[in-house]
Amino acid sequence: MTDTNANEQDKELGELTFEQALERLDGTVQALESGGLSLEEATHLYEEGIKLARMCSEALASAELRITRIRTAHGEQMRFLAEGAADYETTPC
């Protein structure tokens, strides 16, 4: 594969959504597991599969970080709300 083809493939892969990349990775794995490919085809698919797996892994890590940040922010808000409610309940009238 030439550098131009590799760059075009990287650009194409970079435009995929997580779901599209995961679906394509699944197809790549199935093609490799089914066998019957030439060494060149198998090597190309393996390389593409590694890139897709990296993309999916990075997308999942990014989503996990985002969820952690949301939970942390939400947890802080809930802690303040709980403290405020506790103060309200213990304050004599």
C-alpha positions as CSV (number, residue, x, y, z in Angstrom):
1,M,0.0,0.0,0.0
2,T,1.4,3.4,-0.9
3,D,1.5,6.3,1.4
4,T,-1.2,8.1,-0.6
5,N,-3.5,5.1,-0.3
6,A,-2.7,4.8,3.5
7,N,-3.5,8.5,4.0
8,E,-6.8,8.2,2.1
9,Q,-7.7,5.1,4.2
10,D,-6.8,6.9,7.4
11,K,-9.0,9.9,6.4
12,E,-11.8,7.5,5.5
13,L,-11.5,5.7,8.8
14,G,-11.3,9.0,10.7
15,E,-14.7,10.0,9.4
16,L,-16.5,6.9,10.8
17,T,-18.7,7.1,13.8
18,F,-18.0,4.8,16.7
19,E,-20.8,2.5,15.6
20,Q,-19.6,2.4,12.0
21,A,-16.0,1.7,13.1
22,L,-17.2,-1.1,15.4
23,E,-19.3,-2.6,12.6
24,R,-16.5,-2.4,10.2
25,L,-14.1,-3.9,12.7
26,D,-16.5,-6.8,13.2
27,G,-16.6,-7.4,9.5
28,T,-12.8,-7.2,9.3
29,V,-12.4,-9.8,12.1
30,Q,-15.0,-12.1,10.4
31,A,-13.1,-11.9,7.1
32,L,-9.8,-12.7,8.7
33,E,-11.3,-15.6,10.7
34,S,-13.0,-17.1,7.6
35,G,-9.6,-17.5,5.9
36,G,-9.1,-17.9,2.2
37,L,-7.4,-14.5,1.9
38,S,-4.0,-13.9,0.3
39,L,-1.2,-12.8,2.5
40,E,-1.5,-9.3,1.1
41,E,-5.3,-9.1,1.7
42,A,-4.9,-10.5,5.2
43,T,-2.1,-8.1,6.1
44,H,-4.2,-5.2,4.8
45,L,-7.2,-6.2,6.8
46,Y,-5.2,-6.8,9.9
47,E,-3.7,-3.3,9.6
48,E,-7.1,-1.8,9.1
49,G,-8.5,-3.8,12.0
50,I,-5.8,-2.5,14.3
51,K,-6.6,1.1,13.3
52,L,-10.3,0.5,13.8
53,A,-9.7,-1.2,17.2
54,R,-7.6,1.8,18.3
55,M,-10.3,4.2,17.2
56,C,-13.0,2.4,19.1
57,S,-10.8,2.1,22.2
58,E,-10.1,5.9,22.1
59,A,-13.8,6.7,21.6
60,L,-14.7,4.5,24.5
61,A,-12.0,6.1,26.7
62,S,-13.2,9.5,25.8
63,A,-16.8,8.6,26.6
64,E,-15.8,7.1,29.9
65,L,-13.9,10.2,30.8
66,R,-16.9,12.4,29.9
67,I,-19.2,10.2,32.0
68,T,-16.8,10.4,34.9
69,R,-16.7,14.2,34.6
70,I,-20.5,14.3,34.5
71,R,-20.8,12.0,37.5
72,T,-18.3,14.0,39.4
73,A,-20.1,17.3,38.7
74,H,-23.5,15.8,39.4
75,G,-22.1,14.2,42.6
76,E,-20.9,17.5,43.8
77,Q,-24.3,19.1,43.1
78,M,-26.1,16.3,44.9
79,R,-23.7,16.6,47.9
80,F,-24.5,20.3,48.1
81,L,-28.2,19.7,47.8
82,A,-28.0,17.0,50.5
83,E,-26.1,19.3,52.8
84,G,-28.6,22.1,52.2
85,A,-31.5,19.7,52.9
86,A,-29.8,18.5,56.1
87,D,-29.2,22.0,57.3
88,Y,-32.9,22.9,56.5
89,E,-34.2,19.9,58.5
90,T,-32.0,20.6,61.5
91,T,-32.7,24.3,61.7
92,P,-35.2,25.0,64.5
93,C,-38.3,27.1,63.6
